[in-house]
Amino acid sequence: MTFLPELTRPAALSEGLTGERCRCLACAHRCLLPDGGTGICGVRFNKGGELMAPWGYVSGASPDPIEKKPFFHALPGARTLSFGMFGCNFRCSFCQNWEISGVAAAAGRAPEAVSAEQLAAGAAAAGAKVLVSTYNEPLITAEWAAAVFAAGRRLGLRSAFVSNGYATPESVALLRPVMDLWKVDLKTFNPDNYSRVCGARLDRVLDGIRLIKEAGFWLEVVTLLIPGFNDSDSEIGALGAFLSGISRDIPWHLTAFHPDHLMTDVPPTTAEALYRAREIARARGLRYVYCGNVRGARGQNTVCPACGKDVIKRDGFNVSSSLLGRGGACPCGQKIPGVWE
C-alpha cells in the first residue's frame, strides 16, 4: 500500500483464499493478492490475508448540477454533492483527473477525513438532492460509497456513480439497495485500444453495462469522442448499435475531447464531429443522443420521440425550461424514460 493505510477497513467485496491470499471482487479485474499485495487500483490491499479497502475520507467534494455528471434524464436541475477518493483500476492516457486517479500522483495530496453521516448531512444542508461518487473510479471504493449512500438515503437523498463500468455481480448487488443512478464511460469499441490505452478489456465493460441495466439502475452512457481514436463512422455505429440493442432509451452523451494528460498531441474534437456522430447513433435506433463539452453545441435538449418537441431545453449545465409533467410525460402524452421525481 503506497499511502493511506490508516483510512481503510476490511472489504466486503473480497474472497479469502488459502495461504493468506485473497481475491478482490470490487471490479472485473478480480485481482488475486498475496499477503502485502496491492490491487491494480493501488488502494485495495491484502493485510495478513484480509482485503482492506479505503474508508472515511474524500480527496475532494463539490456541489454540481446533475447535468454536469452528466445525467440528463434524472431530476433535471437538481444540485448534487460530488465526492471522490484516490486511485483507479484503469490507466487511461486521456484521463482528465490523473492527479487523483494515479496513486503516485496523488501521494502528495492530503485526504480529508469525514464520516459517511457527516458527508450526507453536509449534502442535505447544502440543498443537494443527490450524492455522487465520482472524480476517481468509485467501484474501487464501493464499500465506502455504499455507506455514504445509505446515510444519504436516511435523509431522503438519491445517489449515483460516475464510473468506467467495470462492474461485477458482487459490486452491483452491494450497491443496488442504496444507489439509484449509474453513469458509465464507454471509451471505445475497439478491444485493442481498450487494452493498450486504458489497461482494461472491452468485453468486461460491455458485460458491466448489461449488469447495471439489468439490475435496475437508471443508466446513462458517455463516450469522449477522440479524433483518430474512436471517432470513425464504423466505430460510432458499432457503439450505437450495442447500446440500442440493450435499450433504445439509454441516453448516450457524446462529449468533446480536449488535450490532456498523455494525449496532448491530439487535437480537440470539433462540434461538427459531434453532430455527425449523433446522427449515426440516432440512425442505429437510439432515441436520446446528446452532444456536450462544446459551448453552445446543438444536441443538448431532450426531444420527445413522438411529437418532436423540445421537452427539456438546456444551455450547458443549466436547464432553461421543461415541459414534462408527472412521471416524465410530454404534453403529447408520450412518457420520456428517466427518474423525474
NUMAR-965337 format. One line per field, with one value per residue (C-alpha): x, y, z. Coordinates in nm, 2 decimals. Example, Ala and Ser with C-alpha at 12.3 -4.5 7.8 and 13.67 -1.06 7.14 Angstrom:
BEGIN
c1: [1.23; 1.37]
c2: [-0.45; -0.11]
c3: [0.78; 0.71]
***
This chain:
BEGIN
c1: [0.00; 0.15; -0.05; -0.35; -0.33; -0.49; -0.80; -0.91; -1.15; -1.19; -1.35; -1.69; -1.61; -1.35; -1.29; -1.05; -0.82; -0.56; -0.21; -0.32; -0.42; -0.74; -0.93; -1.09; -1.44; -1.50; -1.42; -1.38; -1.00; -1.07; -0.72; -0.56; -0.35; -0.08; -0.02; 0.11; 0.00; -0.20; -0.46; -0.43; -0.61; -0.34; -0.57; -0.71; -0.45; -0.41; -0.31; -0.25; -0.49; -0.77; -0.85; -0.85; -1.05; -1.04; -1.28; -1.36; -1.21; -1.26; -1.00; -1.24; -1.61; -1.80; -2.16; -2.25; -2.56; -2.66; -2.63; -2.25; -2.22; -2.38; -2.73; -3.00; -3.29; -3.26; -3.40; -3.33; -3.17; -3.10; -2.80; -2.56; -2.27; -1.99; -1.71; -1.41; -1.12; -0.79; -0.69; -0.83; -0.84; -0.78; -0.48; -0.64; -0.39; -0.65; -0.75; -0.87; -0.84; -0.50; -0.39; -0.61; -0.66; -0.29; -0.17; 0.18; 0.05; -0.19; 0.06; 0.13; -0.23; -0.39; -0.72; -1.00; -1.12; -1.50; -1.77; -2.04; -2.30; -2.12; -2.09; -2.45; -2.56; -2.35; -2.51; -2.86; -2.78; -2.64; -2.97; -2.83; -3.07; -2.81; -2.48; -2.24; -1.92; -1.70; -1.36; -1.17; -1.32; -1.59; -1.60; -1.27; -1.42; -1.76; -1.79; -1.74; -1.98; -2.24; -2.21; -2.23; -2.53; -2.71; -2.66; -2.79; -3.09; -3.20; -3.21; -3.41; -3.11; -3.06; -2.72; -2.51; -2.19; -1.98; -1.79; -1.59; -1.85; -1.60; -1.87; -1.91; -2.22; -2.09; -2.04; -2.38; -2.55; -2.38; -2.48; -2.83; -3.01; -2.86; -2.79; -3.02; -2.82; -2.51; -2.32; -2.08; -1.79; -1.78; -1.44; -1.42; -1.55; -1.20; -1.07; -0.70; -0.75; -0.92; -0.63; -0.35; -0.48; -0.70; -0.55; -0.89; -1.10; -1.39; -1.59; -1.59; -1.71; -1.99; -2.08; -2.08; -2.32; -2.56; -2.53; -2.60; -2.90; -3.05; -3.01; -3.25; -3.02; -3.10; -2.82; -2.67; -2.36; -2.09; -1.83; -1.55; -1.50; -1.13; -1.00; -0.83; -0.90; -1.27; -1.44; -1.47; -1.82; -1.79; -1.69; -1.96; -2.21; -2.10; -2.12; -2.46; -2.59; -2.46; -2.64; -2.96; -2.95; -2.98; -3.24; -3.32; -3.39; -3.04; -2.93; -2.59; -2.37; -2.11; -1.86; -1.57; -1.21; -0.97; -0.60; -0.48; -0.25; -0.06; -0.27; -0.17; -0.07; -0.43; -0.64; -0.97; -1.30; -1.49; -1.86; -1.92; -1.77; -2.01; -2.31; -2.20; -2.16; -2.51; -2.67; -2.50; -2.61; -2.97; -2.97; -2.88; -3.21; -3.11; -3.38; -3.18; -2.83; -2.66; -2.36; -2.15; -1.83; -1.86; -2.01; -2.33; -2.34; -2.66; -2.80; -2.83; -3.21; -3.43; -3.66; -3.99; -3.96; -4.34; -4.41; -4.05; -4.10; -3.81; -3.94; -3.63; -3.41; -3.06; -2.78; -2.46; -2.53; -2.84; -3.20; -3.38; -3.72; -3.91; -4.25; -4.25; -4.54; -4.57; -4.38; -4.19; -4.50; -4.47; -4.77; -4.85; -4.88; -4.55; -4.36; -3.99; -3.79; -3.59; -3.60; -3.81; -3.94]
c2: [0.00; 0.33; 0.56; 0.60; 0.26; 0.42; 0.52; 0.17; -0.10; -0.47; -0.50; -0.66; -0.72; -0.99; -1.36; -1.52; -1.79; -2.03; -1.92; -1.57; -1.48; -1.30; -1.21; -0.87; -0.87; -0.49; -0.47; -0.70; -0.73; -0.96; -0.91; -1.20; -1.06; -1.23; -1.10; -0.75; -0.72; -0.43; -0.44; -0.28; 0.02; 0.09; 0.14; -0.21; -0.43; -0.76; -0.73; -1.07; -1.24; -0.98; -0.74; -0.37; -0.10; 0.28; 0.43; 0.75; 1.03; 1.23; 1.37; 1.65; 1.73; 1.99; 2.10; 2.04; 2.05; 1.69; 1.78; 1.81; 1.44; 1.42; 1.29; 1.44; 1.21; 1.23; 1.51; 1.80; 2.10; 1.91; 2.01; 1.72; 1.68; 1.51; 1.35; 1.15; 0.94; 0.83; 0.56; 0.40; 0.05; 0.19; 0.37; 0.59; 0.80; 1.08; 1.09; 1.43; 1.35; 1.20; 1.40; 1.18; 0.87; 0.78; 0.67; 0.80; 1.14; 1.16; 1.07; 1.43; 1.53; 1.53; 1.34; 1.50; 1.27; 1.26; 1.01; 0.89; 1.06; 1.40; 1.38; 1.30; 1.57; 1.83; 1.74; 1.78; 2.10; 2.25; 2.16; 1.87; 1.60; 1.35; 1.22; 1.13; 0.92; 1.05; 1.21; 0.88; 0.53; 0.47; 0.09; 0.06; 0.23; 0.08; -0.01; 0.35; 0.48; 0.23; 0.36; 0.73; 0.65; 0.46; 0.76; 0.98; 0.76; 0.81; 1.19; 1.14; 1.18; 0.99; 0.85; 0.79; 0.66; 0.82; 0.51; 0.32; 0.04; -0.24; -0.38; -0.73; -0.91; -0.87; -0.49; -0.44; -0.65; -0.44; -0.11; -0.18; -0.14; 0.21; 0.35; 0.49; 0.62; 0.49; 0.68; 0.47; 0.58; 0.36; 0.46; 0.27; -0.03; -0.15; -0.42; -0.35; 0.02; -0.06; -0.28; -0.05; 0.29; 0.21; -0.11; -0.29; -0.53; -0.42; -0.74; -0.68; -0.32; -0.44; -0.71; -0.44; -0.22; -0.52; -0.60; -0.24; -0.21; -0.55; -0.47; -0.17; 0.13; 0.43; 0.41; 0.68; 0.63; 0.88; 0.85; 1.10; 1.14; 1.15; 1.23; 0.93; 0.70; 0.62; 0.87; 0.67; 0.62; 0.25; 0.25; 0.51; 0.29; -0.02; 0.16; 0.29; -0.05; -0.21; 0.04; 0.03; -0.35; -0.32; -0.04; 0.24; 0.46; 0.47; 0.83; 0.85; 1.15; 1.22; 1.47; 1.66; 1.57; 1.84; 1.75; 1.64; 1.41; 1.18; 1.28; 1.65; 1.59; 1.50; 1.79; 1.87; 1.73; 1.97; 2.04; 1.91; 1.57; 1.55; 1.63; 1.36; 1.10; 1.20; 1.13; 0.80; 0.70; 0.80; 0.60; 0.30; 0.34; 0.54; 0.79; 1.02; 1.12; 1.43; 1.65; 1.80; 1.97; 2.23; 2.57; 2.64; 2.30; 2.17; 1.84; 1.93; 1.94; 1.64; 1.58; 1.38; 1.09; 1.10; 1.47; 1.61; 1.89; 2.00; 1.89; 1.99; 2.28; 2.32; 2.57; 2.40; 2.26; 2.48; 2.37; 2.67; 2.51; 2.18; 2.08; 1.74; 1.65; 1.39; 1.07; 1.24; 1.29; 1.51; 1.73; 1.50; 1.21; 1.03; 0.92; 1.01; 0.75; 0.86; 0.95; 1.26; 1.28]
c3: [0.00; -0.11; 0.12; 0.35; 0.53; 0.83; 0.63; 0.54; 0.67; 0.59; 0.24; 0.19; -0.17; -0.12; -0.11; 0.14; -0.01; 0.13; 0.22; 0.33; -0.02; -0.11; -0.43; -0.47; -0.61; -0.65; -1.02; -1.32; -1.28; -0.98; -0.86; -0.67; -0.39; -0.18; 0.17; 0.14; -0.22; -0.37; -0.65; -0.99; -0.84; -0.59; -0.29; -0.21; -0.04; 0.14; 0.51; 0.67; 0.44; 0.47; 0.20; 0.31; 0.13; 0.15; 0.41; 0.59; 0.37; 0.05; -0.19; -0.25; -0.26; -0.45; -0.53; -0.90; -1.12; -1.21; -1.57; -1.53; -1.44; -1.69; -1.62; -1.85; -1.76; -1.38; -1.17; -1.41; -1.25; -0.92; -0.71; -0.63; -0.39; -0.58; -0.39; -0.48; -0.33; -0.47; -0.72; -1.04; -1.19; -1.54; -1.69; -1.95; -2.15; -2.18; -1.81; -1.70; -1.33; -1.33; -1.03; -0.80; -1.01; -1.02; -0.67; -0.73; -0.85; -0.56; -0.29; -0.20; -0.17; 0.17; 0.22; 0.42; 0.69; 0.72; 0.83; 0.60; 0.82; 0.80; 0.43; 0.38; 0.63; 0.46; 0.13; 0.27; 0.44; 0.11; -0.07; -0.26; -0.38; -0.50; -0.36; -0.64; -0.61; -0.89; -0.99; -0.94; -1.01; -0.75; -0.79; -0.61; -0.31; -0.34; 0.03; 0.14; -0.13; -0.01; 0.35; 0.23; 0.02; 0.30; 0.52; 0.25; 0.19; 0.55; 0.48; 0.16; -0.09; -0.41; -0.51; -0.82; -0.96; -1.24; -1.34; -1.60; -1.58; -1.48; -1.25; -1.11; -1.00; -0.64; -0.66; -0.83; -0.56; -0.28; -0.43; -0.56; -0.23; -0.17; -0.52; -0.79; -1.09; -1.28; -1.55; -1.75; -1.97; -2.27; -2.41; -2.74; -2.92; -3.02; -2.78; -2.86; -2.79; -2.46; -2.36; -2.49; -2.38; -2.08; -1.94; -1.95; -2.15; -2.37; -2.32; -1.94; -1.98; -2.21; -1.95; -1.68; -1.88; -1.92; -1.55; -1.45; -1.67; -1.58; -1.20; -1.24; -1.20; -1.42; -1.67; -1.89; -2.11; -2.21; -2.48; -2.50; -2.88; -2.95; -3.30; -3.46; -3.16; -3.15; -3.39; -3.71; -3.86; -3.83; -3.46; -3.37; -3.55; -3.36; -3.02; -3.10; -3.22; -2.90; -2.67; -2.89; -2.86; -2.48; -2.49; -2.74; -2.44; -2.29; -2.31; -2.49; -2.43; -2.70; -2.55; -2.70; -2.62; -2.50; -2.50; -2.15; -1.96; -2.21; -2.51; -2.55; -2.92; -3.02; -3.15; -2.98; -3.11; -3.33; -3.29; -3.65; -3.55; -3.25; -3.48; -3.73; -3.45; -3.32; -3.65; -3.68; -3.33; -3.40; -3.72; -3.51; -3.32; -3.01; -2.91; -2.68; -2.81; -2.67; -2.76; -2.49; -2.38; -2.66; -2.57; -2.75; -2.92; -3.07; -2.94; -2.57; -2.55; -2.47; -2.77; -2.75; -2.99; -3.06; -3.13; -3.19; -2.93; -2.71; -2.37; -2.18; -2.30; -2.17; -2.20; -2.10; -1.75; -1.69; -1.76; -1.91; -1.94; -1.90; -2.04; -1.86; -1.64; -1.37; -1.45; -1.73; -1.96; -2.26; -2.33; -2.62; -2.37; -2.46; -2.14; -2.15; -1.96; -1.66; -1.29; -1.27; -0.91]
***
